[in-house]
Amino acid sequence: MNVLAINGSPRGQNGNTDILVQAFLSGVRLAGGSTNTVYLHDKTIHYCTGCFACWTRTPGVCIHQDDMIELLPMLRQADIAVIASPLYGNMLTGQMKTFLDRTLPLSNPAIVEIGDEFVHPPRYDDGVFRVLLICNAGFPETHHFEGLKKTFEISTSGPRSQLAGMICCAAGPMLSIPGMQDANRWYLDAVIQAGKQVVESGFIAAETQSLLDRSLADKPGEYANLVNAYWERISDSPSSPIKSSPVEGGIPIAPSQGVQSVRDLLSHLPDSFSADAAGKLAAVIQFAISDEEPGAYYLAIHDGICSAFEGVHASPTMTIHSPAQVWMDVCMGRLDGAGAYMAGKYRATGDMSLLMRFGSLFSERRNAPA
């Protein structure tokens, strides 16, 4: 079986869509199928002008002399076409929509009744054309795919086409968060299994499809906080201004001889603080450690300096609530910060962008809490 994947993501091989595509194709190959991937961002494909020359003056041939000349024969030769795209505006990307518009030469202009519906019949007798949809979205809920799913159900409802299945992954950014690979393994295993099943039976099995219909984010609120913090970080949004002195209300913590507690760990963080990464940052990171006495500490960052204190600050920029061992494991690199957060092992309130910046602010350590 020859499976052709058309990836319409503007990010190509670097996107979350391709993580899903390549997992699916690996399953195809495990079952003995052959695979090929086309990245539309590498292709020149002009918009359809609606001139219908491919139906009238030059049947089956478009007026545009671009990369569709190569792609249309590849599409015809495929047993299954994988249409892969991130969800843009609850639809496909513009690149993918343009590609699909330009498949018009593969149809005849006549409207004929086939079965119980009227359709444009295929121009070529290539047998049943099977389609599989792969899509991922940034939203944590699966209902955002409903419009796109309905489109594919309708477009493959004719007797000459079949929908082999739909892999619509909610919370797709979790596929590429460092340290989350193990947590997402169940989903990618299901995608691989789907690739095998499509080769063996032509369709994704119901049990596998039920797994693929689940979101990667079991806790949508925590997921949204993590994603929002990411956007705040890369947009260089300044942290919320602190309402009182960054050193107010605390007792300075002197560096300890060893690291046996969160207090010890925090006492050494100022030594690995990166003033260059902080820039003009002024912030207070409060720690509420649930099983350590006294358990209340904070880091004050201002004027390119980081200082550690014991106590409760009046207006922290962000507060981290965590068991002692969890935060120790995160900061020592024994536990992935993002994965631990999504699993609910600790929580954070306030300016979440600081959580995303923690690794760069303390760049000499092995850790990055998120």
Secondary structure, DSSP 8 states (H G I E B T S, - for coil): -EEEEEE--TTGGGSHHHHHHHHHHHHHHHTT-EEEEEEGGGS------S--TTTTTSTT--S--STHHHHHHHHHH-SEEEEEEE-BTTB--HHHHHHHHTTGGGB-S--EEETTEEE--BSS----EEEEEEEE-SSS-GGGGHHHHHHHHHHT-STTEEEEEEEEETTGGGGSSTT-TTTTHHHHHHHHHHHHHHHHHSS--HHHHHHHTS-S-SSHHHHHHHHHHHHHHHTT------SS-TTTT-EE----SS--SHHHHHHHGGGG--HHHHTT--EEEEEEETTSSS-EEEEEEETTEEEEEES--SS-SEEEEE-HHHHHHHHTTSS-HHHHHHTTSSEEEE-THHHHHHHHHTTTSS----
